[in-house]
């Protein structure tokens, strides 16, 4: 009854106030105790201003999300990420730098890193002197200055460093056959993919290098490890860039790398079967296997391209092969000035004198060819072609021109500015030397004529040692090379004298890195059925020149002296010519003949007296 009475009272008050009880702000007043306060809590979204604010926030959020996603999948993020990361690290170290300053000085900083990477790559290809010259050349060459000046916030500013550093790590991995360097090459390639679309040049040049090495019959375990690791890990890493996505497995630009990878696996499998088949069977199987693998890869690519699974060449890349394609089908590409063919004048303006020395360096590399110099030769030839098709690609030609020009200058300087070890007072030839030259029966005459003086000293030492009397302190003892049990062992139980002798080191140099079978440890000698005892062999004065396929023949050469002390060239002492002064007085100015014969006068006999 009480509840019913209260409700009726509220109804009565509400009906009595419905006519004109309005508060000062124009809102009808609510009676206390009748639930009027509850309408104020739930009235936020019922107001027009609340809905308007929520709608504005939602539209702005969706616009930001659409803009972020569209730009995430439309640009290479490497440039922005690099600048942002540098800014974050500097501020983390309490070095207050504005992001604008980081963007301005990003290209000059990476140009210095490009010089360092060029030095490392040229040093691996030739020597340290050529590397220093290459670093100096790329620091001042006009073809790269346009992309490395302060304020040039462009993808190419950081991409050339990534390009050169990736090539350096690739050459290093091919020379060593190490997975460590191959993984480093993959990480550098990943950074290159995130920075610039020119990564396609890398993913086509490296497979071309491997393919040419296979044609030259230079297949090795090092090459197999390097390329297999690079292709698999690099493929997975490159697909993590949103702008690239699945292009590495669905575009024609990347199919060459996949084909070479399949061909390399088939070649390695045939090499594995080589020791288990006869020569005739292996030749037949090798020809059929390689032909079948190449045919399957080629037909598969054609079929997938025809069905649409693999996209054809894009217009920009197709215009590199057909220079008139863009003018007819895609005029917007041909309208860009950077996509025009390069004039001859541009080569001289961008490269200067390096244009003349670049072919000489290429000739030196081809003359002294090896695995890594095959790579730089292919790099140079392909870069010259692409630079002639597009002005923009002059940027990829500039580093290799600096490298090969540095090799040319270094070779010329070594040949003409080397230290000549000449004796100041050569001994006079005597009759015994002439007799030796006339003696044609001596077998060592021609050898001695073509042997340097330093090597003749080794002959002289050998002859002197052989002429010495027997002495236990100066002659080699055979018992030092045996174990206390009288065994001749090459494992860890071997004699320390044997494990540290020169013949042991030259025989097993780098053999500790070789693993012939997964069931045996690295450095396992199958002939002696033992693991070698000294795997950490380092040669100071020798370097490996040639090793046969089965490590039966190993040739070494003596290294050139590094950091040699400058020779003290004695200055030529020329005595001043003294003026001759006569000691004769004025009365004795008339000269005389020394030891003059004295004539004695006699009397002439008359004929009459006779």
BADRENFI-457253 format. One line per field, with one value per residue (C-alpha): x, y, z; residue in one letter. Coordinates in nm, 2 decimals. Example, Ala and Ser with C-alpha at 12.3 -4.5 7.8 and 13.67 -1.06 7.14 Angstrom:
# residues 2
xx <- (1.23;1.37) $
yy <- (-0.45;-0.11) $
zz <- (0.78;0.71) $
rest <- (A;S) $
END
This chain:
# residues 610
xx <- (0.00;0.29;0.46;0.13;0.08;0.42;0.39;0.05;0.21;0.48;0.23;0.03;0.34;0.45;0.10;0.08;0.42;0.38;0.23;0.49;0.76;1.07;1.42;1.64;1.83;1.51;1.51;1.21;1.29;1.28;1.13;1.37;1.33;1.15;1.44;1.53;1.91;1.93;1.85;2.16;2.40;2.27;2.23;2.60;2.54;2.19;2.32;2.41;2.75;2.86;2.75;2.93;3.26;3.25;3.18;3.47;3.71;3.60;3.64;3.99;4.10;3.98;4.15;4.48;4.45;4.39;4.67;4.92;4.83;4.84;5.18;5.31;5.24;5.34;5.69;6.01;6.03;6.41;6.48;6.23;6.32;6.69;6.63;6.39;6.62;6.92;6.71;6.58;6.93;7.08;6.81;6.84;7.20;7.09;7.22;6.94;6.90;6.61;6.47;6.52;6.89;6.91;6.74;6.97;7.29;7.18;7.32;7.67;7.70;7.61;7.85;8.13;8.00;7.99;8.36;8.44;8.24;8.40;8.74;8.65;8.52;8.82;9.06;8.90;8.92;9.27;9.48;9.48;9.64;9.37;9.10;9.24;9.24;8.88;8.76;8.93;8.77;8.42;8.44;8.49;8.34;8.06;7.84;7.78;7.81;7.46;7.31;7.53;7.51;7.36;6.98;6.94;6.69;6.64;6.64;6.96;7.15;7.15;7.10;7.44;7.60;7.37;7.46;7.83;7.82;7.60;7.85;8.14;7.97;7.89;8.25;8.36;8.12;8.23;8.59;8.55;8.24;8.12;7.76;7.84;7.93;7.64;7.39;7.55;7.50;7.13;7.08;7.25;7.03;6.72;6.82;6.87;6.52;6.37;6.56;6.54;6.39;6.73;6.76;6.65;7.00;7.14;6.90;6.99;7.36;7.45;7.27;7.44;7.77;7.69;7.57;7.89;8.10;7.92;7.98;8.35;8.36;8.45;8.19;8.30;8.16;8.21;7.99;7.72;7.70;7.71;7.44;7.21;7.21;7.18;6.88;6.68;6.73;6.74;6.41;6.23;6.37;6.28;5.92;5.89;5.88;5.51;5.58;5.75;5.53;5.51;5.69;6.00;5.80;5.54;5.73;5.95;6.23;6.31;6.27;6.64;6.75;6.50;6.62;6.99;6.91;6.74;7.03;7.28;7.11;7.10;7.47;7.57;7.37;7.55;7.89;7.78;7.72;8.05;8.25;8.00;7.97;8.21;8.34;8.11;7.80;7.87;7.91;7.58;7.40;7.55;7.44;7.09;7.05;7.15;6.95;6.64;6.67;6.71;6.42;6.19;6.27;6.22;5.89;5.76;5.83;5.66;5.36;5.32;5.36;5.10;4.85;4.90;5.05;5.39;5.35;5.54;5.81;5.69;5.71;6.02;6.22;6.10;6.22;6.57;6.57;6.35;6.44;6.15;5.88;5.81;5.77;5.50;5.31;5.39;5.46;5.46;5.78;5.95;5.85;6.07;6.41;6.60;6.46;6.61;6.92;7.25;7.46;7.83;7.90;7.73;7.99;8.28;8.10;8.01;8.32;8.60;8.93;8.80;8.64;8.98;9.13;8.81;8.88;9.24;9.12;8.87;9.15;9.37;9.09;9.02;9.39;9.43;9.08;8.94;8.60;8.55;8.70;8.44;8.18;8.33;8.37;8.00;7.91;8.11;7.96;7.60;7.63;7.77;7.48;7.22;7.38;7.37;6.99;6.89;7.06;6.94;7.14;7.46;7.45;7.51;7.80;7.99;8.11;8.24;8.42;8.59;8.69;8.84;9.01;9.17;9.29;9.44;9.62;9.74;9.89;10.07;10.21;10.33;10.50;10.68;10.72;10.83;11.15;11.43;11.68;11.99;12.35;12.55;12.88;12.82;13.12;13.32;13.29;13.59;13.69;13.53;13.18;13.24;13.35;13.03;12.82;12.99;12.94;12.61;12.61;12.51;12.14;12.11;12.23;11.89;11.74;12.00;11.95;11.58;11.59;11.59;11.88;11.68;11.61;11.97;12.05;11.84;12.05;12.37;12.23;12.14;12.49;12.65;12.44;12.51;12.88;12.87;12.98;12.70;12.58;12.28;12.20;12.17;12.04;11.68;11.63;11.38;11.29;11.14;10.86;10.75;10.55;10.71;10.56;10.74;10.43;10.38;10.04;9.87;9.60;9.61;9.84;10.10;10.44;10.44;10.73;10.52;10.21;10.40;10.63;10.59;10.51;10.22;10.08;10.10;9.94;9.65;9.60;9.22;9.15;9.01;8.72;8.63;8.36;8.36;8.08;7.81;7.92;8.27;8.40;8.56;8.92;8.89;9.16;9.01;9.34;9.48;9.14;9.21;9.11;9.40;9.54;9.62;9.32;9.40;9.68;9.78;10.04;10.23;10.47;10.29;9.95;9.76;9.79;9.63;9.46;9.35;9.00;9.09;9.36;9.64;9.83;9.88;10.09;10.18;10.36;10.55;10.36;10.50;10.64;10.38;10.47;10.83;11.07;11.18;11.53;11.78;11.90;12.24;12.28;12.54;12.85;13.00;13.32;13.36;13.62;13.91;14.07;14.43;14.69;15.04;15.32;15.57;15.71;15.72;16.08;15.98;15.68;15.84;15.74;15.96;15.92;15.95;16.19;16.32;16.58;16.92;17.10;17.48;17.65;17.94;18.18;18.11;18.37;18.52;18.55;18.90;19.01;18.84) $
yy <- (0.00;0.24;0.18;0.23;0.56;0.69;0.62;0.79;1.10;1.11;1.10;1.38;1.60;1.53;1.61;1.93;2.05;1.95;2.29;2.54;2.43;2.49;2.55;2.85;2.68;2.58;2.23;2.08;2.02;1.67;1.61;1.48;1.12;1.02;0.90;1.23;1.19;0.87;1.05;1.26;0.96;0.80;1.12;1.14;0.96;1.09;1.44;1.55;1.68;1.33;1.15;1.41;1.37;0.99;1.01;1.25;1.03;0.72;0.88;1.02;0.68;0.50;0.76;0.72;0.34;0.35;0.59;0.39;0.06;0.21;0.36;0.05;-0.16;0.11;0.22;0.06;0.12;0.10;0.47;0.58;0.30;0.39;0.75;0.68;0.42;0.66;0.94;0.70;0.57;0.92;1.04;0.73;0.82;1.17;1.33;1.56;1.57;1.68;1.43;1.69;1.70;1.32;1.31;1.59;1.41;1.06;1.04;1.18;0.93;0.64;0.76;0.71;0.36;0.30;0.39;0.14;-0.14;-0.07;-0.09;-0.43;-0.57;-0.45;-0.59;-0.93;-0.91;-0.78;-0.64;-0.37;-0.10;-0.14;-0.12;0.21;0.36;0.24;0.40;0.73;0.71;0.65;0.93;1.19;1.04;1.27;0.97;0.90;1.26;1.34;1.08;1.14;1.52;1.66;1.69;1.41;1.20;0.93;0.55;0.54;0.72;0.41;0.15;0.17;0.09;-0.21;-0.31;-0.30;-0.46;-0.75;-0.81;-0.81;-1.07;-1.28;-1.29;-1.36;-1.65;-1.80;-1.78;-1.94;-2.16;-2.04;-2.03;-1.74;-1.51;-1.65;-1.55;-1.21;-1.18;-1.27;-1.00;-0.74;-0.84;-0.81;-0.45;-0.39;-0.52;-0.29;0.01;0.01;-0.18;-0.23;-0.55;-0.73;-0.66;-0.86;-1.15;-1.19;-1.12;-1.37;-1.66;-1.56;-1.58;-1.93;-2.04;-1.92;-2.10;-2.42;-2.37;-2.31;-2.64;-2.44;-2.61;-2.65;-2.73;-2.36;-2.25;-2.49;-2.39;-2.01;-2.01;-2.26;-2.06;-1.73;-1.83;-2.00;-1.75;-1.45;-1.56;-1.59;-1.26;-1.07;-1.18;-1.01;-0.67;-0.57;-0.39;-0.70;-0.97;-1.29;-1.13;-1.35;-1.66;-1.51;-1.27;-1.34;-1.12;-1.38;-1.70;-1.71;-1.75;-2.04;-2.21;-2.18;-2.31;-2.62;-2.67;-2.64;-2.91;-3.14;-3.07;-3.14;-3.47;-3.58;-3.49;-3.71;-4.00;-3.95;-4.16;-4.44;-4.48;-4.55;-4.27;-4.37;-4.41;-4.08;-3.89;-4.03;-3.96;-3.61;-3.51;-3.65;-3.51;-3.16;-3.14;-3.28;-3.05;-2.74;-2.85;-2.91;-2.57;-2.39;-2.56;-2.51;-2.14;-2.11;-2.30;-2.10;-1.78;-1.89;-1.98;-1.65;-1.78;-1.61;-1.25;-1.15;-0.89;-0.55;-0.25;-0.09;-0.41;-0.52;-0.19;-0.28;-0.56;-0.40;-0.03;0.07;-0.11;0.17;0.44;0.23;0.07;0.27;0.63;0.75;0.55;0.69;1.04;1.03;1.19;0.93;0.65;0.79;0.62;0.75;0.97;0.93;1.26;1.15;0.87;1.12;1.37;1.11;0.90;1.13;0.95;0.63;0.56;0.51;0.29;0.08;-0.16;-0.21;-0.32;-0.56;-0.71;-0.76;-0.95;-1.17;-1.24;-1.36;-1.52;-1.69;-1.75;-1.40;-1.22;-1.39;-1.22;-0.87;-0.93;-1.02;-0.72;-0.48;-0.61;-0.61;-0.27;-0.12;-0.25;-0.13;0.21;0.25;0.18;0.42;0.73;0.63;0.31;0.50;0.48;0.10;0.13;0.39;0.15;-0.12;0.14;0.27;-0.08;-0.19;0.15;0.11;-0.24;-0.10;0.18;-0.05;-0.30;-0.02;0.13;-0.21;-0.28;0.06;0.19;-0.12;-0.14;-0.29;-0.47;-0.39;-0.43;-0.12;-0.28;-0.59;-0.82;-0.83;-1.14;-1.36;-1.64;-1.90;-1.75;-1.75;-2.12;-2.20;-2.03;-2.22;-2.54;-2.66;-3.00;-2.85;-2.90;-2.61;-2.34;-2.24;-2.27;-2.04;-1.78;-1.76;-1.77;-1.47;-1.39;-1.46;-1.82;-1.88;-1.80;-2.10;-2.32;-2.18;-2.24;-2.60;-2.67;-2.52;-2.73;-3.04;-2.97;-2.93;-3.22;-3.42;-3.25;-3.35;-2.99;-2.87;-3.17;-3.31;-3.62;-3.87;-3.99;-3.66;-3.72;-4.04;-4.09;-4.24;-4.57;-4.54;-4.47;-4.22;-4.06;-3.75;-3.72;-3.55;-3.83;-3.74;-3.59;-3.21;-3.18;-3.35;-3.15;-2.82;-2.90;-2.71;-3.02;-3.11;-2.76;-2.74;-3.08;-3.02;-2.64;-2.56;-2.94;-2.90;-2.70;-2.99;-3.24;-3.52;-3.71;-3.64;-3.95;-3.82;-3.51;-3.22;-3.28;-3.66;-3.82;-4.12;-4.25;-4.28;-4.33;-4.06;-3.70;-3.47;-3.33;-2.97;-2.80;-2.44;-2.41;-2.05;-1.97;-1.65;-1.64;-1.88;-1.87;-2.13;-2.11;-2.43;-2.74;-3.03;-3.17;-3.46;-3.26;-3.47;-3.18;-2.86;-2.57;-2.27;-1.94;-1.71;-1.39;-1.05;-0.87;-0.65;-0.32;-0.36;-0.10;0.17;0.12;0.37;0.49;0.65;0.98;0.99;1.18;1.38;1.55;1.90;1.94;2.13;2.39;2.29;2.55;2.52;2.53;2.66;3.00;3.26;3.15;2.78;2.81;2.62;2.25;1.95;1.58;1.34;1.04;1.20;0.99;1.14;1.15;1.13;1.29;1.12;1.19;1.10;0.88;0.99;0.74;0.84;0.74;0.41) $
zz <- (0.00;0.08;-0.25;-0.44;-0.25;-0.33;-0.70;-0.71;-0.54;-0.80;-1.08;-0.92;-0.88;-1.24;-1.37;-1.17;-1.29;-1.65;-1.74;-1.66;-1.41;-1.63;-1.49;-1.58;-1.86;-2.05;-1.94;-1.75;-1.38;-1.25;-0.91;-0.66;-0.56;-0.87;-1.09;-1.24;-1.18;-1.38;-1.71;-1.67;-1.66;-1.98;-2.18;-2.32;-2.65;-2.67;-2.73;-3.09;-2.99;-2.86;-3.17;-3.38;-3.19;-3.21;-3.58;-3.64;-3.45;-3.64;-3.98;-3.89;-3.75;-4.07;-4.29;-4.09;-4.11;-4.49;-4.55;-4.34;-4.50;-4.85;-4.80;-4.62;-4.93;-5.18;-5.07;-4.95;-4.58;-4.54;-4.58;-4.32;-4.08;-4.10;-4.03;-3.75;-3.59;-3.60;-3.44;-3.17;-3.08;-3.07;-2.84;-2.63;-2.58;-2.48;-2.80;-2.89;-3.27;-3.47;-3.72;-3.99;-3.93;-3.94;-4.28;-4.42;-4.32;-4.38;-4.74;-4.65;-4.37;-4.59;-4.86;-4.61;-4.54;-4.92;-4.94;-4.67;-4.83;-5.17;-5.00;-4.85;-5.18;-5.38;-5.12;-5.15;-5.53;-5.57;-5.28;-5.01;-5.23;-5.49;-5.22;-5.09;-5.44;-5.50;-5.18;-5.28;-5.63;-5.51;-5.26;-5.53;-5.85;-5.99;-6.07;-5.70;-5.56;-5.69;-5.46;-5.16;-5.10;-4.78;-4.81;-5.06;-4.87;-5.14;-5.15;-5.36;-5.08;-4.86;-5.14;-5.29;-4.96;-4.92;-5.28;-5.23;-4.88;-5.01;-5.29;-5.05;-4.82;-5.12;-5.24;-4.89;-4.86;-5.19;-5.09;-4.75;-4.79;-4.45;-4.35;-4.13;-4.42;-4.62;-4.35;-4.33;-4.71;-4.66;-4.39;-4.61;-4.90;-4.67;-4.60;-4.97;-5.04;-4.79;-4.93;-5.31;-5.60;-5.75;-5.54;-5.85;-5.99;-5.70;-5.72;-6.09;-6.09;-5.81;-5.99;-6.31;-6.13;-6.01;-6.35;-6.52;-6.26;-6.34;-6.71;-6.64;-6.43;-6.11;-5.90;-5.54;-5.20;-5.10;-5.39;-5.30;-4.94;-5.02;-5.28;-5.12;-4.79;-4.97;-5.18;-4.91;-4.63;-4.86;-5.02;-4.69;-4.56;-4.88;-4.85;-4.51;-4.67;-4.72;-5.05;-5.20;-5.05;-5.27;-5.57;-5.52;-5.61;-5.85;-6.08;-6.38;-6.24;-5.97;-6.17;-6.28;-5.92;-5.87;-6.19;-6.10;-5.75;-5.90;-6.15;-5.87;-5.67;-5.97;-6.04;-5.68;-5.68;-6.00;-5.84;-5.55;-5.79;-5.97;-5.72;-5.74;-6.12;-6.40;-6.63;-6.92;-6.70;-6.53;-6.86;-6.99;-6.66;-6.63;-6.98;-6.94;-6.59;-6.66;-6.98;-6.81;-6.51;-6.74;-6.96;-6.66;-6.51;-6.84;-6.92;-6.57;-6.58;-6.92;-6.80;-6.48;-6.67;-6.93;-6.66;-6.48;-6.16;-6.25;-6.35;-6.67;-6.68;-6.56;-6.80;-6.64;-6.64;-6.99;-7.13;-7.03;-7.29;-7.55;-7.55;-7.77;-7.57;-7.32;-7.60;-7.77;-7.48;-7.16;-7.26;-6.90;-6.83;-7.14;-7.04;-6.73;-6.81;-6.59;-6.81;-7.13;-7.30;-7.18;-7.41;-7.45;-7.29;-6.97;-6.93;-6.94;-6.72;-6.45;-6.45;-6.59;-6.64;-6.49;-6.83;-6.98;-6.70;-6.64;-6.94;-6.83;-6.48;-6.64;-6.85;-6.55;-6.37;-6.67;-6.72;-6.36;-6.33;-6.03;-5.87;-5.73;-6.04;-6.26;-6.04;-6.09;-6.46;-6.49;-6.27;-6.50;-6.82;-6.71;-6.54;-6.86;-7.06;-6.81;-6.78;-7.16;-7.16;-6.87;-6.74;-6.39;-6.39;-6.42;-6.04;-6.05;-6.29;-6.09;-5.80;-6.03;-6.25;-5.94;-5.84;-6.18;-6.23;-5.89;-5.99;-6.31;-6.13;-5.85;-6.11;-6.29;-5.97;-5.85;-6.18;-6.22;-5.87;-5.69;-5.49;-5.71;-5.50;-5.71;-5.59;-5.59;-5.69;-5.91;-5.93;-6.25;-6.46;-6.48;-6.71;-6.49;-6.56;-6.93;-6.91;-6.73;-6.99;-7.27;-7.09;-7.24;-7.06;-6.72;-6.66;-6.42;-6.66;-6.79;-6.44;-6.29;-6.57;-6.50;-6.12;-5.90;-5.67;-5.36;-5.47;-5.55;-5.19;-5.09;-5.31;-5.15;-4.80;-4.90;-5.04;-4.73;-4.49;-4.68;-4.67;-4.29;-4.07;-3.90;-3.58;-3.37;-3.28;-3.64;-3.83;-3.83;-3.63;-3.76;-3.41;-3.32;-3.56;-3.39;-3.07;-2.76;-2.87;-3.21;-3.41;-3.69;-3.62;-3.76;-3.49;-3.15;-3.02;-3.28;-3.20;-3.15;-3.39;-3.67;-3.59;-3.62;-3.91;-4.24;-4.45;-4.21;-4.22;-4.60;-4.64;-4.40;-4.44;-4.43;-4.42;-4.07;-4.22;-4.46;-4.36;-4.61;-4.46;-4.19;-4.01;-3.96;-3.79;-3.98;-4.07;-4.10;-4.30;-4.47;-4.59;-4.24;-4.08;-3.82;-3.74;-3.78;-3.46;-3.57;-3.73;-3.65;-3.91;-4.01;-4.26;-4.23;-4.52;-4.76;-4.93;-5.12;-5.49;-5.62;-5.48;-5.69;-5.66;-5.43;-5.24;-5.38;-5.53;-5.33;-5.45;-5.24;-5.31;-5.09;-4.99;-5.06;-4.76;-4.59;-4.42;-4.52;-4.38;-4.61;-4.75;-4.66;-5.00;-4.96;-5.12;-5.40;-5.28;-5.56;-5.47;-5.59;-5.86;-5.73;-5.95;-6.03;-5.94;-6.07;-5.82;-6.07;-6.04;-6.31;-6.40;-6.43;-6.65;-6.92;-6.91;-6.93;-7.02;-6.74;-6.79;-7.11;-7.29;-7.29;-7.62;-7.62;-7.91;-8.08;-8.35;-8.70;-8.85;-9.18;-9.46;-9.53;-9.18;-9.22) $
rest <- (X;X;X;X;X;X;X;X;X;X;X;X;X;X;X;X;X;X;X;X;X;X;X;X;X;X;X;X;X;X;X;X;X;X;X;X;X;X;X;X;X;X;X;X;X;X;X;X;X;X;X;X;X;X;X;X;X;X;X;X;X;X;X;X;X;X;X;X;X;X;X;X;X;X;X;X;X;X;X;X;X;X;X;X;X;X;X;X;X;X;X;X;X;X;X;X;X;X;X;X;X;X;X;X;X;X;X;X;X;X;X;X;X;X;X;X;X;X;X;X;X;X;X;X;X;X;X;X;X;X;X;X;X;X;X;X;X;X;X;X;X;X;X;X;X;X;X;X;X;X;X;X;X;X;X;X;X;X;X;X;X;X;X;X;X;X;X;X;X;X;X;X;X;X;X;X;X;X;X;X;X;X;X;X;X;X;X;X;X;X;X;X;X;X;X;X;X;X;X;X;X;X;X;X;X;X;X;X;X;X;X;X;X;X;X;X;X;X;X;X;X;X;X;X;X;X;X;X;X;X;X;X;X;X;X;X;X;X;X;X;X;X;X;X;X;X;X;X;X;X;X;X;X;X;X;X;X;X;X;X;X;X;X;X;X;X;X;X;X;X;X;X;X;X;X;X;X;X;X;X;X;X;X;X;X;X;X;X;X;X;X;X;X;X;X;X;X;X;X;X;X;X;X;X;X;X;X;X;X;X;X;X;X;X;X;X;X;X;X;X;X;X;X;X;X;X;X;X;X;X;X;X;X;X;X;X;X;X;X;X;X;X;X;X;X;X;X;X;X;X;X;X;X;X;X;X;X;X;X;X;X;X;X;X;X;X;X;X;X;X;X;X;X;X;X;X;X;X;X;X;X;X;X;X;X;X;X;X;X;X;X;X;X;X;X;X;X;X;X;X;X;X;X;X;X;X;X;X;X;X;X;X;X;X;X;X;X;X;X;X;X;X;X;X;X;X;X;X;X;X;X;X;X;X;X;X;X;X;X;X;X;X;X;X;X;X;X;X;X;X;X;X;X;X;X;X;X;X;X;X;X;X;X;X;X;X;X;X;X;X;X;X;X;X;X;X;X;X;X;X;X;X;X;X;X;X;X;X;X;X;X;X;X;X;X;X;X;X;X;X;X;X;X;X;X;X;X;X;X;X;X;X;X;X;X;X;X;X;X;X;X;X;X;X;X;X;X;X;X;X;X;X;X;X;X;X;X;X;X;X;X;X;X;X;X;X;X;X;X;X;X;X;X;X;X;X;X;X;X;X;X;X;X;X;X;X;X;X;X;X;X;X;X;X;X;X;X;X;X;X;X;X;X;X;X;X;X;X;X;X;X;X;X;X;X;X;X;X;X;X;X;X;X;X;X;X;X;X;X;X) $
END
